[in-house]
Amino acid sequence: MFNKELLKEMFYFTTNTKRTIKRGIIGFFAAIPYLILYQYVLSKVIDQYIPDKNVKMAVLLSFVLIAYIIIRFCLDLYMETERKIIYYDNDRQIKNKVFDSIQDADISELDKIQVGNLFNLTTTQSFESSQMFVWNVIGIFAVRLRSIVVISIIMLFINWKIALVVIGIFIVSYIILMPFYNKNMKTYKKLQYSIIDLQGKINEYIDSFSTTKTLRLEEINMNDIKSMLERAKNELIKSSKILGLHTALFALLTFGAVIATLIIGGNQIVLGIGVGSTIMLIVDYISDINNHMNSLLEHVHGVINKYNCFINVLTIVSIAKEKDEGTLSLEKIDSIEFENVTLSYDGVNTILDQINLKIDKRATIAIVGKSGAGKTSLVNLIPRFYNLTEGRILINGIDYTKYKLSELRKNISYVFQNPTILNMSIKENLMYGNENVSFQDVIKVCKEIGLNEKIESFTQGYDTIINAETDILSYGEKQLLSFARAILKNGSIVILDEVTSNLDLEFERNVMEANKAILKDKISFVIAHRINTVKDADLIILIENKKNVEMGKHEDLIQKHGYYYNLYMSKETTNS
């Protein structure tokens, strides 16, 4: 059921291994004196000192027990405090490792993981994983099994005949109930995966809420959710039934142990070889064993759950990292060349096929084509978001894999189709990742793209706190903020991925005017939704059938009456 190597890796996954062992040792030995003292004091007081009216010894032993209870209270306080400190710190370390792995992950591998699952991994599952050893494993070995063993030994000293019968009943119960336990573990694992899938799907539906409303997919989405909820419910009911049957059978066998104790003990009392207090103690111990066994079952459930959570966490921590074997620095990008570049995400379906392109001067390059033609895939190769399947890309005449990734990307400014707005002030949003930018630079760029006046109309101006859901800025204004942030980065290459597709004509003109003024000394790639916006580009590249089939200026391509002409005329007809 458990992989030993994986358990070992899990145990040493954080820096709290020694603290966990220390807590386990203290927890193991702390309660043993109490269990022994409790039996000894109680039997002596009830069987000897009270009948003999030896009040002094009864009081003395009572004070001994009280003193130990106070010591035990202090130990329990320390243990509980230490436990929480350890697993909160474990959680912090696990979250850091997960987040670091996501940051360093190969994007093509990260694309395969559902966003909702990533969110769940960095919250619930990392927290669950943090508690396995410091809570559940210690709970099993240092608390429950220890107590069961110590109680069984004490019972053997009290009355070995009754103890052997009781211990035998519990061993038999364990053997009988093991199949139920194994079956429940399988069911519980299915339940856990059902819940993870459900959380991931709900997160996706929330993120695509507007699209759902627009396409009227509410009923379809609700049916999907209902189906997943039904599956999770069925697994939960199945697990509850098995667990309920397990608990009921165990309770019945425990009751059988009590009956056996009363019969054997009662017979010994009748024969004059037993005392009532001893029988009471054994019945009390049977109740303790029952409680410890039930708690043991809960801890084992917890171990299974947290072990599976850790496996999921490990899939992210172990995800393939971006290959960065480059050693060269890159001060500035003067030219970029695609040589027979082919791209396939899965090794089966080709996205781009034999792309050839050379840009060796400052220019605005527009990339046009039908949806799904591979326009975004083409520009995503420039910052090395994905690895080439064939061919190579040259930066300043050198294979760009020779450059350090950090050096390459610091020279590239990228504006995505959907604006990225962080929960911070407007000024902090614009200066995010741009450590060498001054506030005056921020104001200058905002004036050039026509955003300064709107920002200064706010009471707090550039110190106004915003986020992705802020209503004080329109969608277009948020996109302009993303555009301004990219300009402030001052990269040699600027990539605009359909940034005007969701903007009205006024904002679109602002962006394109900013392109002319701000990007005149840069190599800029503009993926266009409206061809009208890129007619003035220095070079237009048409992607068709996974290839760059036409390149040139707008007028030249129109005169060819080829792919670009047909696409342009179809857009003109649609717009009219």
C-alpha positions as CSV (number, residue, x, y, z in Angstrom):
1,M,0.0,0.0,0.0
2,F,2.9,2.4,0.8
3,N,6.1,2.9,-1.1
4,K,9.0,2.9,1.4
5,E,11.2,5.2,-0.7
6,L,8.3,7.6,-1.1
7,L,7.6,7.5,2.7
8,K,11.3,8.2,3.3
9,E,11.3,11.2,0.9
10,M,8.1,12.5,2.5
11,F,9.7,12.2,6.0
12,Y,12.7,14.2,5.0
13,F,10.8,16.6,2.7
14,T,11.0,19.5,5.2
15,T,13.6,20.6,7.7
16,N,11.5,19.5,10.7
17,T,12.5,15.8,10.8
18,K,14.4,16.0,14.1
19,R,11.7,18.0,15.8
20,T,9.1,15.5,14.7
21,I,11.2,12.6,16.1
22,K,11.7,14.5,19.3
23,R,8.0,15.1,19.7
24,G,7.3,11.4,19.0
25,I,9.8,10.2,21.6
26,I,8.4,12.5,24.3
27,G,4.9,11.6,23.3
28,F,5.7,7.9,23.5
29,F,7.2,7.9,27.0
30,A,5.2,10.7,28.6
31,A,2.0,8.7,29.2
32,I,3.4,5.4,30.3
33,P,4.0,6.5,33.9
34,Y,0.4,7.8,34.0
35,L,-1.0,4.5,32.8
36,I,0.9,2.6,35.4
37,L,0.3,5.0,38.2
38,Y,-3.3,5.2,37.5
39,Q,-3.7,1.4,37.8
40,Y,-1.4,1.1,40.8
41,V,-2.9,4.0,42.8
42,L,-6.5,3.1,42.1
43,S,-6.1,-0.6,43.0
44,K,-4.1,0.2,46.2
45,V,-6.6,2.9,47.3
46,I,-9.7,0.8,46.6
47,D,-8.4,-2.7,47.5
48,Q,-6.1,-1.9,50.4
49,Y,-5.9,1.5,52.0
50,I,-9.7,2.4,52.0
51,P,-10.7,-1.0,53.5
52,D,-7.8,-0.7,56.0
53,K,-8.8,3.0,56.7
54,N,-5.3,4.0,55.9
55,V,-6.2,7.6,55.1
56,K,-2.6,8.9,55.0
57,M,-1.5,6.5,52.3
58,A,-4.7,7.0,50.3
59,V,-4.1,10.8,50.4
60,L,-0.4,10.5,49.7
61,L,-0.9,8.3,46.6
62,S,-3.7,10.6,45.5
63,F,-1.3,13.6,45.6
64,V,1.3,11.6,43.7
65,L,-1.3,11.1,41.0
66,I,-2.4,14.7,41.0
67,A,1.2,15.9,40.8
68,Y,1.8,13.7,37.8
69,I,-1.4,14.9,36.2
70,I,-0.1,18.5,36.5
71,I,3.2,17.4,34.9
72,R,1.3,15.6,32.2
73,F,-0.7,18.8,31.5
74,C,2.5,20.8,31.0
75,L,3.8,18.1,28.7
76,D,0.5,17.9,26.7
77,L,0.6,21.7,26.4
78,Y,4.1,21.6,25.0
79,M,3.3,18.7,22.7
80,E,0.2,20.4,21.2
81,T,2.1,23.7,20.7
82,E,5.0,21.9,19.2
83,R,2.8,19.9,16.9
84,K,1.1,23.0,15.5
85,I,4.4,24.9,15.1
86,I,5.8,21.9,13.2
87,Y,3.0,21.3,10.8
88,Y,2.4,25.0,10.0
89,D,6.1,25.3,9.2
90,N,5.9,22.1,7.2
91,D,3.0,23.6,5.3
92,R,4.9,26.8,4.6
93,Q,7.9,24.8,3.3
94,I,5.8,22.5,1.1
95,K,3.9,25.5,-0.4
96,N,7.2,27.2,-1.1
97,K,8.5,24.1,-2.9
98,V,5.3,23.7,-4.9
99,F,5.3,27.4,-5.9
100,D,9.0,27.3,-6.8
101,S,8.4,24.2,-8.9
102,I,5.5,25.9,-10.7
103,Q,7.7,28.9,-11.4
104,D,10.5,26.8,-12.8
105,A,8.3,24.2,-14.6
106,D,8.5,23.5,-18.2
107,I,5.3,25.2,-19.5
108,S,4.4,22.4,-21.9
109,E,4.2,20.1,-18.8
110,L,2.4,22.6,-16.7
111,D,-0.2,23.0,-19.5
112,K,-1.3,19.4,-18.8
113,I,-2.4,20.2,-15.3
114,Q,-5.8,21.6,-14.6
115,V,-5.7,25.1,-13.0
116,G,-8.1,24.1,-10.3
117,N,-5.9,21.2,-9.3
118,L,-2.9,23.5,-9.0
119,F,-4.9,25.8,-6.7
120,N,-6.0,22.8,-4.6
121,L,-2.4,21.5,-4.4
122,T,-1.1,24.8,-3.1
123,T,-3.8,25.1,-0.5
124,T,-5.6,22.0,0.8
125,Q,-3.3,19.2,-0.2
126,S,-0.1,20.9,0.9
127,F,-1.6,21.5,4.3
128,E,-2.8,17.9,4.6
129,S,0.6,16.6,3.6
130,S,2.2,18.8,6.3
131,Q,0.4,16.9,9.2
132,M,1.0,13.2,8.3
133,F,4.1,12.4,10.4
134,V,3.7,15.0,13.2
135,W,0.0,14.1,13.8
136,N,-1.1,10.9,12.3
137,V,2.0,8.7,12.4
138,I,2.9,9.9,15.9
139,G,-0.8,9.4,16.8
140,I,-0.6,5.8,15.6
141,F,2.8,4.7,17.1
142,A,3.5,7.1,19.9
143,V,0.0,7.3,21.3
144,R,-2.5,4.7,20.2
145,L,-0.4,1.5,19.7
146,R,1.7,2.4,22.7
147,S,-1.4,2.8,24.9
148,I,-2.9,-0.5,23.6
149,V,0.4,-2.4,24.3
150,V,0.9,-0.8,27.8
151,I,-2.7,-1.4,28.8
152,S,-2.5,-5.0,27.6
153,I,0.7,-5.6,29.7
154,I,-1.0,-4.0,32.7
155,M,-4.1,-6.2,32.2
156,L,-1.8,-9.3,32.1
157,F,-0.3,-8.3,35.5
158,I,-3.8,-7.6,37.0
159,N,-5.4,-10.8,35.8
160,W,-3.6,-12.8,33.1
161,K,-6.5,-15.2,32.4
162,I,-9.0,-12.4,31.6
163,A,-6.3,-10.4,29.8
164,L,-5.5,-13.3,27.4
165,V,-9.2,-13.7,26.6
166,V,-9.7,-9.9,26.0
167,I,-6.4,-9.6,23.9
168,G,-7.4,-12.7,21.9
169,I,-10.8,-11.1,21.1
170,F,-9.2,-7.9,19.9
171,I,-6.7,-9.8,17.7
172,V,-9.5,-11.8,16.2
173,S,-11.5,-8.6,15.6
174,Y,-8.6,-7.1,13.8
175,I,-8.2,-10.1,11.5
176,I,-12.0,-10.2,10.8
177,L,-12.2,-6.5,10.1
178,M,-9.1,-6.2,7.9
179,P,-10.9,-6.9,4.6
180,F,-13.5,-4.1,5.5
181,Y,-10.6,-1.8,6.2
182,N,-8.8,-2.5,2.9
183,K,-12.0,-2.1,0.9
184,N,-12.7,1.2,2.6
185,M,-9.2,2.5,1.8
186,K,-9.8,1.9,-2.0
187,T,-13.2,3.6,-1.8
188,Y,-11.7,6.5,0.1
189,K,-9.0,7.0,-2.5
190,K,-11.6,7.2,-5.2
191,L,-13.6,9.7,-3.2
192,Q,-10.5,11.9,-2.8
193,Y,-9.8,11.9,-6.5
194,S,-13.5,12.7,-7.2
195,I,-13.3,15.7,-4.9
196,I,-10.1,17.0,-6.5
197,D,-11.6,16.7,-10.0
198,L,-14.8,18.5,-8.7
199,Q,-12.8,21.3,-7.2
200,G,-10.8,21.7,-10.4
201,K,-13.9,21.8,-12.6
202,I,-15.7,24.3,-10.3
203,N,-12.6,26.6,-10.5
204,E,-12.6,26.5,-14.3
205,Y,-16.3,27.3,-14.5
206,I,-15.8,30.3,-12.2
207,D,-12.9,31.6,-14.3
208,S,-15.0,31.2,-17.5
209,F,-18.2,32.7,-15.9
210,S,-18.6,35.4,-18.6
211,T,-18.1,32.9,-21.4
212,T,-20.6,30.5,-19.8
213,K,-23.2,33.3,-19.7
214,T,-22.5,34.5,-23.3
215,L,-22.7,31.0,-24.8
216,R,-25.6,30.0,-22.5
217,L,-23.8,27.0,-21.2
218,E,-25.2,27.1,-17.7
219,E,-27.3,24.0,-18.1
220,I,-24.5,21.9,-19.6
221,N,-22.1,23.1,-16.8
222,M,-24.7,22.3,-14.1
223,N,-25.2,18.8,-15.5
224,D,-21.4,18.2,-15.4
225,I,-21.2,19.4,-11.8
226,K,-24.3,17.4,-10.8
227,S,-22.8,14.3,-12.4
228,M,-19.5,14.8,-10.5
229,L,-21.3,15.5,-7.3
230,E,-23.4,12.4,-7.7
231,R,-20.2,10.4,-8.3
232,A,-18.6,11.9,-5.2
233,K,-21.8,11.3,-3.2
234,N,-21.9,7.6,-4.2
235,E,-18.3,7.1,-3.2
236,L,-18.9,8.9,0.1
237,I,-22.0,6.8,0.8
238,K,-20.1,3.6,-0.1
239,S,-17.2,4.6,2.2
240,S,-19.6,5.5,5.0
241,K,-21.4,2.2,4.8
242,I,-18.2,0.2,4.9
243,L,-16.9,2.4,7.8
244,G,-20.2,2.1,9.6
245,L,-20.3,-1.7,9.3
246,H,-16.6,-1.8,10.4
247,T,-17.4,0.3,13.5
248,A,-20.6,-1.6,14.4
249,L,-18.8,-5.0,14.2
250,F,-15.9,-3.7,16.2
251,A,-18.3,-2.4,18.9
252,L,-20.0,-5.8,18.9
253,L,-16.6,-7.6,19.5
254,T,-15.7,-5.1,22.2
255,F,-19.0,-5.8,23.9
256,G,-18.1,-9.5,23.6
257,A,-14.8,-8.7,25.5
258,V,-16.7,-7.0,28.3
259,I,-19.2,-9.9,28.6
260,A,-16.3,-12.4,28.7
261,T,-14.6,-10.3,31.4
262,L,-17.7,-10.1,33.5
263,I,-18.3,-13.9,33.2
264,I,-14.8,-14.9,34.0
265,G,-14.3,-12.2,36.7
266,G,-17.7,-12.9,38.2
267,N,-16.8,-16.6,38.5
268,Q,-13.5,-15.7,40.1
269,I,-15.3,-13.5,42.7
270,V,-17.7,-16.3,43.5
271,L,-14.8,-18.6,44.0
272,G,-13.1,-16.0,46.2
273,I,-10.0,-15.6,44.0
274,G,-11.0,-12.2,42.5
275,V,-12.0,-8.7,43.6
276,G,-14.6,-6.3,42.1
277,S,-12.2,-3.4,41.7
278,T,-10.0,-5.6,39.4
279,I,-12.9,-6.4,37.2
280,M,-13.9,-2.7,37.1
281,L,-10.4,-1.8,36.0
282,I,-10.3,-4.4,33.2
283,V,-13.7,-3.2,31.9
284,D,-12.4,0.3,32.1
285,Y,-9.2,-0.7,30.2
286,I,-11.4,-2.5,27.5
287,S,-13.2,0.8,27.0
288,D,-9.8,2.5,26.7
289,I,-8.6,-0.1,24.1
290,N,-11.8,0.4,22.2
291,N,-11.3,4.2,22.1
292,H,-7.7,3.8,21.1
293,M,-8.6,1.3,18.3
294,N,-11.2,3.7,16.9
295,S,-8.8,6.6,17.1
296,L,-6.2,4.4,15.5
297,L,-8.5,3.7,12.5
298,E,-9.1,7.5,12.1
299,H,-5.3,8.1,12.1
300,V,-4.8,5.4,9.5
301,H,-7.5,7.0,7.4
302,G,-5.6,10.3,7.8
303,V,-2.3,8.7,6.8
304,I,-3.8,7.3,3.6
305,N,-5.4,10.7,2.8
306,K,-2.2,12.7,3.5
307,Y,0.0,10.1,1.7
308,N,-2.2,10.5,-1.4
309,C,-2.0,14.3,-1.0
310,F,1.7,14.1,-0.8
311,I,1.9,12.0,-4.0
312,N,-0.1,14.7,-5.8
313,V,2.2,17.4,-4.3
314,L,5.2,15.4,-5.5
315,T,3.9,15.3,-9.1
316,I,4.2,19.1,-9.1
317,V,7.5,19.3,-7.2
318,S,8.9,16.7,-9.5
319,I,7.6,18.3,-12.7
320,A,10.1,18.7,-15.5
321,K,11.9,22.0,-15.2
322,E,12.8,24.3,-18.0
323,K,16.0,23.4,-19.7
324,D,18.4,26.2,-19.3
325,E,21.9,25.1,-20.5
326,G,22.7,28.6,-21.9
327,T,25.8,30.4,-20.6
328,L,25.9,33.5,-22.7
329,S,24.7,37.0,-21.6
330,L,22.5,39.1,-23.9
331,E,22.7,42.8,-23.7
332,K,20.4,43.7,-26.6
333,I,18.6,41.9,-29.4
334,D,19.5,43.3,-32.8
335,S,18.2,40.5,-35.0
336,I,16.1,37.3,-34.8
337,E,15.9,34.5,-37.3
338,F,13.7,31.4,-37.6
339,E,15.3,28.5,-39.6
340,N,13.0,25.7,-40.6
341,V,11.2,25.9,-37.2
342,T,8.7,23.1,-36.5
343,L,6.6,22.9,-33.3
344,S,4.5,20.0,-31.9
345,Y,3.2,20.1,-28.3
346,D,2.5,16.4,-28.1
347,G,4.9,15.0,-30.7
348,V,2.0,13.9,-32.9
349,N,0.1,17.0,-34.1
350,T,2.2,19.7,-35.8
351,I,1.4,23.2,-34.9
352,L,4.0,25.0,-37.0
353,D,5.8,23.5,-39.9
354,Q,9.1,24.7,-41.4
355,I,8.7,28.4,-40.5
356,N,11.4,30.6,-41.9
357,L,11.8,34.3,-41.0
358,K,14.6,36.8,-40.5
359,I,14.3,40.3,-38.9
360,D,17.6,42.2,-38.7
361,K,16.4,45.8,-38.1
362,R,14.0,47.7,-35.9
363,A,10.5,47.0,-37.3
364,T,6.9,46.3,-36.5
365,I,6.0,42.8,-37.7
366,A,2.3,41.9,-37.9
367,I,1.3,38.3,-37.7
368,V,-2.1,37.5,-39.2
369,G,-4.1,34.4,-40.0
370,K,-7.3,32.6,-39.2
371,S,-8.0,31.4,-35.6
372,G,-5.9,28.3,-34.7
373,A,-3.4,29.0,-37.4
374,G,-0.5,29.1,-34.9
375,K,0.1,32.8,-34.5
376,T,0.4,32.8,-30.7
377,S,2.4,29.6,-30.8
378,L,4.9,31.3,-33.1
379,V,5.5,34.3,-30.8
380,N,5.6,32.0,-27.7
381,L,8.7,30.4,-29.2
382,I,10.6,33.7,-28.9
383,P,10.8,33.8,-25.1
384,R,11.3,30.0,-25.2
385,F,8.0,29.1,-23.5
386,Y,8.1,25.9,-25.6
387,N,11.0,23.9,-27.0
388,L,11.3,23.5,-30.8
389,T,10.6,20.2,-32.3
390,E,12.9,20.9,-35.3
391,G,14.9,23.8,-36.6
392,R,16.5,26.6,-34.6
393,I,16.0,30.3,-33.7
394,L,19.0,32.6,-33.9
395,I,19.3,35.8,-31.8
396,N,22.1,38.1,-33.1
397,G,23.2,35.2,-35.2
398,I,23.6,32.7,-32.3
399,D,21.3,29.8,-31.4
400,Y,19.2,31.3,-28.7
401,T,19.5,28.2,-26.5
402,K,23.1,29.3,-25.9
403,Y,21.8,32.3,-24.0
404,K,20.7,32.1,-20.4
405,L,16.9,32.1,-20.1
406,S,17.0,35.1,-17.7
407,E,19.1,37.0,-20.2
408,L,16.8,36.2,-23.1
409,R,13.6,37.1,-21.3
410,K,14.8,40.3,-19.8
411,N,15.0,41.5,-23.4
412,I,11.4,40.6,-24.2
413,S,8.3,42.5,-23.2
414,Y,5.1,40.5,-23.6
415,V,1.5,41.8,-23.5
416,F,-1.1,39.0,-23.4
417,Q,-4.6,39.1,-24.8
418,N,-6.1,39.2,-21.3
419,P,-4.7,42.0,-19.0
420,T,-2.7,40.9,-16.0
421,I,-3.7,43.1,-13.0
422,L,-2.3,42.5,-9.6
423,N,-3.9,43.4,-6.2
424,M,-1.8,46.5,-5.6
425,S,-1.6,50.2,-6.5
426,I,-1.6,51.4,-10.1
427,K,1.9,52.6,-9.7
428,E,3.1,49.3,-8.2
429,N,1.3,47.4,-11.0
430,L,3.2,49.5,-13.6
431,M,6.5,49.2,-11.9
432,Y,6.1,45.4,-11.1
433,G,9.2,43.6,-12.3
434,N,10.7,46.9,-13.5
435,E,13.2,47.7,-10.7
436,N,15.1,50.3,-12.7
437,V,12.0,52.3,-13.7
438,S,11.3,55.7,-12.1
439,F,7.9,57.1,-11.3
440,Q,8.5,59.8,-13.8
441,D,9.0,57.1,-16.5
442,V,5.6,55.7,-15.5
443,I,3.8,59.0,-15.9
444,K,5.5,59.7,-19.2
445,V,4.4,56.3,-20.7
446,C,0.8,56.7,-19.3
447,K,0.6,60.1,-21.0
448,E,1.8,58.7,-24.3
449,I,-0.9,56.0,-24.3
450,G,-3.6,58.3,-23.1
451,L,-4.1,56.8,-19.6
452,N,-2.6,59.5,-17.3
453,E,-5.6,61.8,-17.2
454,K,-7.9,58.9,-16.1
455,I,-5.5,57.8,-13.4
456,E,-5.0,61.3,-12.0
457,S,-8.8,61.7,-11.8
458,F,-8.8,59.2,-8.9
459,T,-8.5,60.6,-5.3
460,Q,-5.4,58.5,-4.7
461,G,-4.1,58.9,-8.2
462,Y,-1.4,56.4,-9.0
463,D,-1.6,55.1,-5.4
464,T,-5.1,53.8,-6.1
465,I,-5.4,50.1,-5.2
466,I,-6.8,48.0,-8.0
467,N,-7.2,44.3,-8.9
468,A,-8.4,42.2,-11.8
469,E,-12.1,42.8,-10.8
470,T,-11.8,46.5,-10.2
471,D,-14.7,48.4,-11.8
472,I,-13.0,51.9,-11.8
473,L,-11.0,50.9,-14.8
474,S,-12.6,49.5,-18.0
475,Y,-11.3,46.3,-19.6
476,G,-9.6,48.4,-22.2
477,E,-7.9,50.6,-19.6
478,K,-6.6,47.5,-17.8
479,Q,-5.2,46.3,-21.1
480,L,-3.5,49.6,-21.5
481,L,-1.9,49.2,-18.1
482,S,-0.5,45.8,-19.1
483,F,0.7,47.5,-22.3
484,A,2.4,50.3,-20.3
485,R,4.1,47.8,-18.0
486,A,5.6,46.0,-21.0
487,I,6.8,49.3,-22.5
488,L,8.4,50.3,-19.2
489,K,10.3,47.0,-19.2
490,N,12.1,48.4,-22.2
491,G,12.8,45.1,-23.8
492,S,14.5,44.9,-27.2
493,I,11.5,42.8,-28.5
494,V,7.9,43.6,-27.7
495,I,5.2,41.0,-28.3
496,L,1.5,42.1,-28.4
497,D,-0.8,39.1,-28.5
498,E,-4.1,40.4,-29.9
499,V,-4.1,43.1,-27.2
500,T,-6.6,45.2,-29.2
501,S,-9.1,42.3,-29.9
502,N,-11.3,43.3,-26.9
503,L,-10.7,47.1,-27.2
504,D,-13.0,49.6,-28.7
505,L,-11.7,51.7,-31.6
506,E,-10.6,54.6,-29.4
507,F,-8.4,52.5,-27.2
508,E,-7.2,50.6,-30.3
509,R,-6.1,53.8,-31.9
510,N,-4.3,54.7,-28.6
511,V,-2.4,51.4,-28.6
512,M,-1.4,51.6,-32.3
513,E,-0.3,55.3,-31.9
514,A,1.8,54.2,-29.0
515,N,3.2,51.5,-31.1
516,K,4.4,54.0,-33.7
517,A,5.8,56.4,-31.1
518,I,7.2,54.1,-28.4
519,L,8.2,51.0,-30.3
520,K,9.9,52.7,-33.3
521,D,13.3,51.7,-32.0
522,K,12.3,48.1,-31.1
523,I,11.5,44.9,-32.9
524,S,7.8,44.4,-32.2
525,F,5.5,41.4,-33.0
526,V,1.8,42.3,-33.2
527,I,-0.7,39.5,-33.5
528,A,-3.7,41.2,-35.1
529,H,-7.4,40.5,-34.7
530,R,-8.4,43.3,-37.0
531,I,-6.2,43.6,-40.1
532,N,-7.0,47.3,-40.4
533,T,-4.9,47.9,-37.3
534,V,-1.7,46.5,-38.9
535,K,-1.9,47.9,-42.4
536,D,1.0,50.2,-41.6
537,A,3.3,47.5,-40.2
538,D,6.8,47.3,-41.7
539,L,6.2,43.6,-42.4
540,I,3.1,41.5,-42.4
541,I,3.4,37.7,-42.1
542,L,0.4,35.5,-43.0
543,I,0.3,32.1,-41.3
544,E,-1.8,29.5,-43.2
545,N,-1.8,25.7,-42.9
546,K,0.9,26.0,-40.2
547,K,3.3,27.8,-42.5
548,N,4.2,31.4,-43.2
549,V,2.9,31.5,-46.7
550,E,3.1,35.2,-47.5
551,M,5.3,38.1,-46.2
552,G,5.4,41.7,-47.2
553,K,3.9,45.1,-46.8
554,H,0.1,45.6,-46.9
555,E,0.1,47.1,-50.4
556,D,2.4,44.5,-51.9
557,L,0.3,41.6,-50.4
558,I,-2.9,43.1,-51.7
559,Q,-1.5,43.3,-55.2
560,K,-0.6,39.6,-55.1
561,H,-4.3,38.6,-54.7
562,G,-3.3,35.7,-52.6
563,Y,-4.1,34.4,-49.1
564,Y,-3.7,37.8,-47.5
565,Y,-5.9,39.5,-50.1
566,N,-8.7,37.0,-49.5
567,L,-8.4,37.2,-45.7
568,Y,-8.4,41.1,-45.9
569,M,-11.4,41.2,-48.2
570,S,-13.3,38.7,-46.0
571,K,-12.7,40.9,-43.0
572,E,-13.7,44.0,-44.9
573,T,-17.0,42.3,-45.9
574,T,-17.6,41.2,-42.3
575,N,-16.9,44.7,-40.9
576,S,-19.1,46.3,-43.4
